[in-house]
């Protein structure tokens, strides 16, 4: 997956501009994403396992918000799909959901860290 598929570069650049061209805010938000997302993924998987559509919607919404604020475009979209699925009363997200969530999370984290490394080197 390429950075253009994974990331909303406009959102990320806006975060840099909010920090007067610095990278402290982005660094902090990436750390939160790195630490918080595995818990959010677990919440989603537990909701699916338990057949709890309401909790799936809630957990999807939480992951969507955090991902969107950081510009984690692909993760935000996946979370939004799960939120809608839960809101519609379903938890049938497919057998490959754990792998999809983990793959998108890892690829997004790598892309964010590469973006930050380029920014710091720049």
C-alpha positions in Angstrom: 0.0 0.0 0.0 1.3 3.4 -0.9 1.3 6.5 1.2 -1.3 8.2 -1.1 -3.7 5.3 -0.4 -3.0 5.2 3.3 -2.7 8.9 4.2 -4.5 12.2 3.7 -1.4 14.3 3.2 -3.5 17.5 3.3 -4.6 16.7 6.9 -1.1 15.8 7.9 0.3 19.0 6.4 -2.3 21.0 8.2 -1.1 19.5 11.5 2.4 20.6 10.7 1.2 24.1 9.9 -0.8 24.2 13.1 2.6 23.5 14.8 4.2 26.5 13.0 6.0 24.1 10.7 7.3 21.9 13.5 6.7 18.3 14.0 6.0 18.0 17.7 2.2 17.8 17.3 2.5 15.2 14.5 5.0 13.2 16.6 2.6 13.2 19.5 -0.4 12.2 17.4 1.5 9.4 15.8 2.5 8.1 19.3 -1.2 8.2 20.3 -2.2 6.4 17.1 0.6 3.7 17.8 -0.5 3.2 21.4 -4.3 3.6 21.1 -5.1 1.8 17.8 -4.3 -1.8 19.0 -6.9 -1.4 21.8 -9.5 0.0 19.4 -8.9 -2.9 17.1 -9.3 -5.3 20.0 -12.6 -3.6 20.9 -13.8 -4.0 17.3 -12.8 -7.7 17.2 -14.5 -8.4 20.6 -17.7 -6.7 19.4 -17.7 -8.8 16.2 -16.9 -12.0 18.2 -19.8 -11.3 20.6 -22.2 -10.3 17.8 -22.6 -6.9 19.5 -23.5 -4.5 16.6 -24.0 -1.5 18.9 -20.5 -1.9 20.4 -19.1 -2.5 16.9 -20.6 0.8 15.8 -19.2 2.6 18.8 -15.7 1.1 18.5 -15.7 1.8 14.8 -16.7 5.4 15.4 -13.9 5.8 18.0 -11.3 4.4 15.6 -12.6 6.5 12.7 -12.3 9.8 14.7 -8.8 9.2 15.9 -7.6 8.0 12.5 -9.3 10.9 10.7 -7.8 13.5 12.9 -4.3 12.2 12.1 -4.9 11.8 8.3 -4.9 8.0 8.5 -7.2 7.8 5.5 -7.4 4.1 4.9 -7.8 3.3 8.5 -10.5 5.9 8.8 -12.4 4.5 5.9 -12.2 0.9 7.2 -13.4 2.1 10.6 -16.2 4.1 9.0 -17.4 1.0 7.2 -17.4 -1.0 10.5 -19.3 1.8 12.2 -22.0 1.7 9.5 -22.1 -2.1 9.6 -22.8 -2.0 13.3 -25.3 0.8 13.0 -27.2 -1.3 10.6 -27.4 -4.1 13.2 -24.8 -6.4 11.7 -21.4 -7.7 12.8 -20.7 -9.7 9.7 -17.4 -8.0 8.7 -15.8 -11.1 7.1 -13.4 -13.7 8.4 -10.4 -11.7 7.2 -11.3 -8.6 9.4 -8.4 -9.2 11.9 -5.9 -9.4 9.1 -7.4 -6.4 7.3 -7.3 -4.2 10.5 -3.7 -5.3 11.4 -2.4 -4.8 7.8 -3.9 -1.4 7.4 -2.7 -0.3 10.9 0.9 -1.5 10.3 1.1 -0.1 6.8 -0.4 3.3 8.0 2.0 3.4 11.0 5.0 2.8 8.7 3.8 5.5 6.3 3.3 8.0 9.1 6.7 7.3 10.6 8.3 7.6 7.1 6.6 11.0 6.6 7.8 12.1 10.0 11.3 11.0 9.4 11.4 13.0 6.1 10.0 16.0 7.9 12.6 15.8 10.6 15.4 15.3 8.0 14.1 18.2 5.9 
